[in-house]
C-alpha cells in the first residue's frame, strides 16, 4: 500500500508532542510491514527539506502556520503524480482541508478539538482563524471517514455534527517492554511530564503543590518538558513567589528513552492538570511505570485515567481538590499501591502494533469502498 500522510510536524521537530509520537510509531511499523509511507509536514530551524527516518520518507515545507498552503501546493505540483492508494489528513488544530484538492481516497485522523484552547495559546487573530477552521470541518470533510484517538474526541466530533458511523476510535499505544520495572524515589515525588503550554495549567499544579508541602515537608515536584520561553519564566517566578525554589525542579524536555523511563518510574504520582487532551499519552506511559495520574475531569483525561482505579480525576480548575488528591495518594500507601497496580494493568492494553494494525484496517476499508 502507498500511503501519504499530511501532518503538522515530524517527530524531530523541537515542538513535537504526543501527535508526533503517534505518527512515528504507526508509520514506522507500516514501513516495516512493507508499505510505502510518505509524510509531508512543516519545517523547523535547521531541518532538511527531505529525510528518510525509520524507513519513512519525510518531505517538509512551510512553517507552523503556512504548512497547510505548502501541503496543497506540493500535492498538486508533485505528490499526486505518485498515485498514492490513500491520503491521511492529520488534524492537530487546523485541518489540511485535503477534500478540496485531493481526489484519492482520504481518511482524517483527529486527536482532539482545540476549541477555546486556540485563544489560550495564540494571539486573537490567529486563534479566530483556527477556531473557525475547526468549526467548518463537518462541511469540508463531508463523507470522509474519521479516526479519533479517544471516546471523548469521538463525542466532540458528534457534537460538531459529524455522523457517528463515520468515526472509528483507535487509541494510542505503548512500547510496554521499554517502560516496565524500576524503583520509586525514597521521598514523595510528584511529576509533570509534558510540554509547557498554558492550556496544560502547570501553574495550577504549582499552587496545589504549595498546599501539599504544608502537609508533606519532604515532597518534591519535578516539572519535565521545559524548552525555554515566556511561560517557563512565568512558572519559575511563581515558584519563587511561593518560596518553593528548593522543592521544585525544572528539567529540559527528555528524548532519551532510558532517562525518560527512569524519571517516570521513580515518581510516586504523575499530575496533568490540562484544560483538555486528545488522550494524554504521558498518562499511559506513567501508568506502565506503576505511576498513577491525577488530572482534571476533562475530555481526553476522562478516557485515559480511570477514576479511583488508575488515578484520580478532580473538577476542572479546583486547585484545593487537586492538592487534596495529591496529598491523599502520597500519604496512603495502600491506596497508592492499589492505583499503581490498576495503572499497570490498564496500560498493558495499549500497544503500538495494535494501533498501527487497527488504523491500517480503516485505510483498507476506505480503499476497498
C-alpha positions as CSV (number, residue, x, y, z in Angstrom):
1,X,0.0,0.0,0.0
2,X,1.2,3.5,-0.8
3,X,0.3,6.0,1.9
4,X,0.6,9.8,2.0
5,X,0.3,11.3,5.5
6,X,-0.1,15.1,6.0
7,X,1.0,16.0,9.5
8,X,1.7,19.4,11.2
9,X,5.2,18.3,12.4
10,X,7.5,15.4,12.3
11,X,8.9,13.8,15.5
12,X,12.3,15.5,15.1
13,X,10.7,18.9,15.5
14,X,11.7,20.5,18.8
15,X,8.0,21.3,19.4
16,X,6.9,17.7,18.8
17,X,4.3,16.2,21.2
18,X,2.0,13.2,21.5
19,X,0.6,13.5,18.0
20,X,4.1,13.2,16.6
21,X,4.9,10.2,18.7
22,X,1.7,8.7,17.2
23,X,2.7,9.3,13.6
24,X,6.2,8.0,14.1
25,X,5.1,4.8,15.9
26,X,2.4,4.0,13.4
27,X,4.3,5.0,10.2
28,X,7.5,3.1,11.0
29,X,5.5,-0.1,11.6
30,X,3.8,0.2,8.3
31,X,7.1,0.7,6.6
32,X,8.4,-2.4,8.4
33,X,5.4,-4.3,7.2
34,X,6.2,-3.5,3.6
35,X,4.1,-0.4,2.9
36,X,5.4,2.8,1.3
37,X,4.8,5.7,3.6
38,X,5.4,9.4,2.9
39,X,4.9,12.1,5.4
40,X,4.5,15.8,4.5
41,X,5.0,18.2,7.4
42,X,6.2,21.6,8.4
43,X,9.8,22.8,8.6
44,X,11.7,23.8,11.7
45,X,15.0,25.6,12.2
46,X,18.0,23.6,11.0
47,X,15.9,20.9,9.3
48,X,16.4,19.3,5.9
49,X,13.9,19.5,3.1
50,X,13.8,15.7,2.8
51,X,14.7,12.9,5.2
52,X,14.3,9.1,5.5
53,X,13.5,8.2,9.1
54,X,12.6,4.7,10.3
55,X,12.0,3.6,6.7
56,X,9.6,6.5,6.2
57,X,10.1,9.3,3.6
58,X,9.8,12.8,5.1
59,X,9.1,15.9,3.0
60,X,9.0,19.3,4.7
61,X,7.6,22.6,3.6
62,X,6.3,25.7,5.2
63,X,6.3,26.7,8.9
64,X,3.8,26.3,11.8
65,X,1.1,28.4,10.1
66,X,1.7,28.1,6.4
67,X,2.4,24.4,6.2
68,X,-1.2,23.9,5.0
69,X,-0.7,26.0,1.9
70,X,2.6,24.3,1.2
71,X,1.0,20.9,1.6
72,X,-1.7,21.7,-1.0
73,X,0.9,23.1,-3.4
74,X,3.3,20.2,-3.0
75,X,0.4,17.7,-3.6
76,X,-0.9,19.5,-6.7
77,X,2.5,20.1,-8.2
78,X,4.3,16.8,-7.3
79,X,2.8,14.3,-5.0
80,X,-0.4,13.5,-6.8
81,X,1.6,12.0,-9.7
82,X,2.7,9.2,-7.4
83,X,-0.8,7.8,-7.3
84,X,-1.0,7.1,-3.6
85,X,-3.6,4.5,-2.5
86,X,-4.8,6.7,0.3
87,X,-4.1,10.1,1.9
88,X,-4.2,10.7,5.6
89,X,-5.2,14.2,6.8
90,X,-3.9,14.5,10.4
91,X,-5.9,17.3,12.1
92,X,-4.0,18.7,15.0
93,X,-5.7,22.0,15.4
94,X,-6.1,23.5,11.9
95,X,-7.2,20.9,9.2
96,X,-5.3,20.5,5.9
97,X,-8.6,20.6,4.1
98,X,-7.5,17.8,1.7
99,X,-11.0,17.2,0.4
100,X,-10.6,20.5,-1.5
101,X,-7.7,19.2,-3.6
102,X,-7.1,15.5,-3.1
103,X,-9.0,13.2,-5.4
104,X,-7.6,9.9,-3.8
105,X,-9.4,8.0,-1.0
106,X,-8.9,10.0,2.2
107,X,-9.0,9.4,6.0
108,X,-8.9,12.1,8.7
109,X,-7.1,11.4,12.0
110,X,-8.1,13.8,14.8
111,X,-6.5,14.0,18.2
112,X,-8.9,16.4,19.9
113,X,-10.9,19.5,19.1
114,X,-8.9,22.5,20.2
115,X,-12.0,24.8,20.8
116,X,-11.2,27.6,23.3
117,X,-7.5,26.5,23.6
118,X,-6.8,28.4,20.5
119,X,-7.5,31.6,22.4
120,X,-5.3,30.5,25.3
121,X,-2.2,29.8,23.2
122,X,-2.4,32.2,20.2
123,X,-3.0,35.9,19.5
124,X,-6.7,36.5,19.0
125,X,-6.5,36.9,15.1
126,X,-4.7,33.6,14.7
127,X,-6.9,31.9,17.3
128,X,-10.0,33.1,15.4
129,X,-8.8,31.6,12.2
130,X,-8.1,28.2,13.9
131,X,-11.4,28.3,15.7
132,X,-13.4,29.0,12.6
133,X,-11.5,26.4,10.6
134,X,-12.3,23.7,13.2
135,X,-16.0,24.6,13.2
136,X,-16.3,24.1,9.4
137,X,-14.8,20.6,9.5
138,X,-18.2,18.9,9.0
139,X,-18.9,20.9,5.8
140,X,-15.4,20.5,4.4
141,X,-15.0,16.8,5.3
142,X,-18.5,15.6,4.4
143,X,-18.3,11.8,3.8
144,X,-14.7,11.5,4.9
145,X,-14.0,8.7,7.4
146,X,-12.5,9.9,10.7
147,X,-10.2,8.2,13.2
148,X,-10.5,9.6,16.7
149,X,-7.9,8.7,19.4
150,X,-10.3,8.6,22.2
151,X,-14.0,8.2,23.0
152,X,-14.2,11.8,24.2
153,X,-12.8,13.1,20.9
154,X,-15.4,11.0,19.1
155,X,-18.1,12.6,21.3
156,X,-16.8,16.1,20.4
157,X,-17.0,15.2,16.7
158,X,-20.6,14.0,17.1
159,X,-21.4,17.3,18.8
160,X,-19.8,19.0,15.9
161,X,-22.4,17.1,13.8
162,X,-20.2,14.5,12.1
163,X,-22.0,11.2,11.6
164,X,-21.2,8.7,14.3
165,X,-21.0,5.9,11.8
166,X,-18.1,7.7,10.1
167,X,-15.9,7.8,13.2
168,X,-13.7,4.9,14.4
169,X,-11.8,5.1,17.8
170,X,-8.2,3.9,17.6
171,X,-6.2,4.5,20.8
172,X,-2.6,5.5,21.1
173,X,-0.2,2.7,22.1
174,X,2.9,2.0,24.1
175,X,6.2,0.2,23.8
176,X,5.4,-1.7,27.0
177,X,8.6,-3.6,27.3
178,X,10.5,-0.3,27.5
179,X,8.8,1.2,30.5
180,X,8.2,-1.6,33.0
181,X,10.3,-2.0,36.1
182,X,12.3,0.5,38.1
183,X,12.2,1.7,41.7
184,X,10.4,4.6,43.3
185,X,12.2,7.6,44.7
186,X,12.8,7.4,48.5
187,X,11.0,10.6,49.0
188,X,7.4,11.6,47.9
189,X,7.9,12.8,44.3
190,X,5.3,14.5,42.1
191,X,5.9,14.6,38.4
192,X,4.7,16.7,35.5
193,X,5.9,15.2,32.2
194,X,4.6,17.1,29.3
195,X,5.1,20.2,27.1
196,X,4.9,23.5,28.9
197,X,1.8,25.0,27.4
198,X,-0.6,27.4,29.0
199,X,-3.6,25.2,28.4
200,X,-1.9,22.5,30.5
201,X,-2.2,24.7,33.6
202,X,1.2,23.9,35.2
203,X,0.6,26.9,37.4
204,X,-2.4,25.2,38.9
205,X,-0.1,22.3,39.8
206,X,2.5,24.6,41.4
207,X,-0.2,26.3,43.5
208,X,-1.6,22.9,44.6
209,X,1.9,21.6,45.4
210,X,2.3,24.6,47.8
211,X,-0.7,23.3,49.8
212,X,0.8,19.7,49.7
213,X,4.1,20.9,51.2
214,X,2.2,22.2,54.2
215,X,1.3,18.5,55.0
216,X,4.3,16.7,53.4
217,X,7.5,18.6,54.1
218,X,9.7,16.1,52.1
219,X,7.7,16.2,48.9
220,X,9.4,17.3,45.7
221,X,7.9,18.4,42.4
222,X,9.6,17.7,39.1
223,X,8.5,19.6,36.0
224,X,9.8,18.0,32.9
225,X,9.3,19.4,29.4
226,X,11.0,22.8,29.5
227,X,12.1,24.3,26.3
228,X,12.6,27.8,27.5
229,X,10.2,30.6,26.6
230,X,7.9,33.1,28.3
231,X,5.6,30.6,30.1
232,X,8.5,28.7,31.6
233,X,9.9,32.0,33.0
234,X,6.4,32.8,34.4
235,X,6.3,29.4,36.2
236,X,9.8,30.0,37.7
237,X,8.7,33.4,39.0
238,X,5.6,31.7,40.5
239,X,7.8,29.1,42.2
240,X,10.0,31.9,43.7
241,X,7.0,33.9,44.9
242,X,5.7,30.8,46.8
243,X,9.2,30.1,48.3
244,X,9.4,26.7,46.6
245,X,12.8,27.1,45.0
246,X,14.3,24.2,46.9
247,X,11.3,21.9,46.3
248,X,10.5,22.4,42.6
249,X,12.9,21.3,39.8
250,X,12.6,22.2,36.2
251,X,14.0,19.8,33.6
252,X,14.5,20.1,29.9
253,X,12.5,18.0,27.5
254,X,13.8,14.4,27.6
255,X,14.1,12.4,24.4
256,X,16.4,9.7,25.7
257,X,14.2,6.6,26.4
258,X,16.2,5.3,29.3
259,X,16.3,8.6,31.1
260,X,12.6,9.2,30.4
261,X,11.7,5.7,31.8
262,X,13.7,6.2,35.0
263,X,12.0,9.5,35.7
264,X,8.5,8.1,35.2
265,X,9.4,5.0,37.3
266,X,10.7,7.0,40.2
267,X,7.7,9.3,40.6
268,X,5.1,8.5,43.1
269,X,2.3,10.3,41.2
270,X,2.0,12.0,37.8
271,X,-0.1,15.1,37.5
272,X,-1.6,16.5,34.3
273,X,-4.0,19.5,35.1
274,X,-4.7,20.2,31.4
275,X,-7.8,22.0,30.1
276,X,-8.3,19.2,27.5
277,X,-6.3,16.4,25.8
278,X,-6.8,14.1,22.9
279,X,-5.9,11.2,25.1
280,X,-2.9,12.0,27.3
281,X,-0.1,9.7,26.2
282,X,2.0,10.6,29.2
283,X,-0.8,9.2,31.4
284,X,-0.4,5.8,29.9
285,X,3.4,6.0,29.8
286,X,3.3,6.8,33.5
287,X,0.8,4.0,34.2
288,X,3.0,1.3,32.7
289,X,5.7,2.5,35.2
290,X,3.3,1.9,38.1
291,X,2.7,5.7,38.5
292,X,-0.9,6.8,38.8
293,X,-2.1,10.1,37.4
294,X,-4.2,12.9,38.9
295,X,-5.9,15.1,36.3
296,X,-8.8,17.3,35.7
297,X,-12.1,15.6,34.7
298,X,-11.9,16.9,31.1
299,X,-12.1,15.4,27.6
300,X,-9.2,13.0,26.9
301,X,-8.1,12.6,30.5
302,X,-11.5,11.2,31.4
303,X,-10.7,8.4,29.0
304,X,-7.0,7.7,29.8
305,X,-7.5,8.0,33.6
306,X,-9.9,5.5,35.2
307,X,-11.1,7.4,38.2
308,X,-10.2,5.7,41.5
309,X,-8.7,2.7,39.6
310,X,-5.6,4.0,37.8
311,X,-5.6,7.6,39.2
312,X,-7.9,10.3,40.3
313,X,-10.0,12.9,38.4
314,X,-10.9,16.2,40.0
315,X,-13.2,19.1,38.9
316,X,-11.5,21.4,36.4
317,X,-9.6,24.3,38.0
318,X,-10.3,23.1,41.6
319,X,-6.8,23.6,43.0
320,X,-7.9,22.6,46.5
321,X,-9.2,19.3,45.1
322,X,-6.0,18.8,43.2
323,X,-3.9,19.3,46.3
324,X,-6.2,17.1,48.4
325,X,-5.9,14.2,45.9
326,X,-2.1,14.6,45.7
327,X,-1.8,14.5,49.5
328,X,-4.2,11.6,49.7
329,X,-2.2,9.4,47.4
330,X,1.2,10.4,48.7
331,X,0.3,9.7,52.3
332,X,-1.8,6.5,51.8
333,X,0.5,3.6,50.9
334,X,-2.4,1.2,50.4
335,X,-4.2,3.5,48.0
336,X,-1.1,4.3,46.1
337,X,-0.3,0.5,45.7
338,X,-3.9,-0.1,44.5
339,X,-3.8,2.7,41.9
340,X,-0.3,1.6,40.8
341,X,-1.4,-2.0,40.1
342,X,-4.5,-0.8,38.4
343,X,-2.5,1.6,36.2
344,X,-0.2,-1.1,35.0
345,X,-3.0,-3.5,34.1
346,X,-4.8,-0.7,32.3
347,X,-1.7,0.4,30.4
348,X,-0.9,-3.1,29.1
349,X,-4.0,-2.9,26.9
350,X,-2.4,-0.3,24.7
351,X,0.4,-1.3,22.3
352,X,1.6,0.5,19.1
353,X,1.3,-2.7,17.0
354,X,-2.4,-2.8,17.7
355,X,-2.8,0.9,16.9
356,X,-1.0,0.5,13.6
357,X,-3.0,-2.6,12.6
358,X,-6.4,-1.1,13.5
359,X,-5.5,2.1,11.6
360,X,-4.4,0.1,8.6
361,X,-7.7,-1.8,8.6
362,X,-9.6,1.5,8.4
363,X,-7.4,2.6,5.4
364,X,-8.1,-0.8,3.7
365,X,-11.8,-0.4,4.1
366,X,-11.7,3.1,2.7
367,X,-9.7,1.9,-0.4
368,X,-12.0,-1.0,-1.0
369,X,-15.1,1.1,-0.8
